[in-house]
């Protein structure tokens, strides 16, 4: 923990109990200018394993984009995996497409 100790003092101003040290640039070094206090959500969206989605001239992770549009990240992921367009994936409410499908194929 000696490495972390030298970082705490320069950036301690923004510290609170629910935060941990995170690198702004995941490829950079652990040095005060590249470190910040972040919550788990921010840290999870700042990893090398994320795939980025560019939409409306903004860069998102799957998690941040789904949250902004009121979807679960698993719903957005499944829709994209099934070949839905990004636009359709974001604007279709959770059960809307299923209901339309059931009406079309109903045998009643």
N, C-alpha and C positions, 0 to 999 in steps of 0.2 A: 504494500500500500504506500510505500515511499513515493512512488511515481505520482500517485493521486494527490498526496499531501502537498507537493509543490504546486499543484494546480488550484487547490482549494482557496488559497489566500488571494490570488489575483482576481478570481471570479466569484468570490463568496457573497458579493452584494446581492445577487439574485437567487440565493439559496433558499429552499424550503424543504420540509421533510419528505415530500413525495417526489423529489427530483433526484436525478443521478447525472453524473458527468457524461457528456456526449460530445463527439467530434462533429463540428459543422461540416467538414469535408471528410467523408469516411476514408478517403485515400491519404489524408494528411496525417501529420504527427500529433501526438498528445502534447500540445504546447498551449499556453494560455490564450494565444490569439486564435486558436482553432477549436477551443473548447467552450462549452456552455452548459448550464443546468437545463435538463430536459425531462419531461415526463415520459412515460412508457410509450404513449401513442406517437409522440414526435420521434422517439428513438426507433420504433418499429417502422416508421416511414422513411428513415434515413439509414438504410442498409444497402449493401451491394446486391443482395438477392432480389430486390424489388424490380419489377418491370414497370416502366413508365408509360402512361397514356397521355397523349397530347390531344387536347380537346378545347375548342374555342380559344386558341392561342395561349393556353395554360398547360403546365406540366403537372400531372397528378399521379399518385399511386392508385391502385385499384381501391384501396381502403378509403382514401380521401375523396375520390370521385364518387364512390357509392354513397358515402355519408352525405356529401353535398346534395345528392339527388334523392335522398331518403330511401335508399335500397340497402340491403345487407350486402356485404362484399361477396358472399357466396352466391347470391342471386345474380349479381352482375357477372361474376366469373363464369357461372354455368351458361348464362345467355351468350356470352362471347364465345365460349367453347363450342356451343351448338351452332355457331355461325350467324347469330343475330348481328345486325349492324350496331355500331356503338350508339348511334342515335336512337334506334328502336329499343335497345337495351336500357337506355336511360329514361326514356319518356313513357314507356309502358308500365303501368301500375302492376303491382305484384300478381294479382289474379286476373287482370283484364284480358290477356291473350288466351288464357285457359278458358275463361267464360265464353269468349267469342268462338273458340274452337268447339266447345261443347254444344253451343247453339247450332252451329253449322252441321255438326254430325249427329245431332239428336235424332233418335228413332221414335220419339213420342208422337 
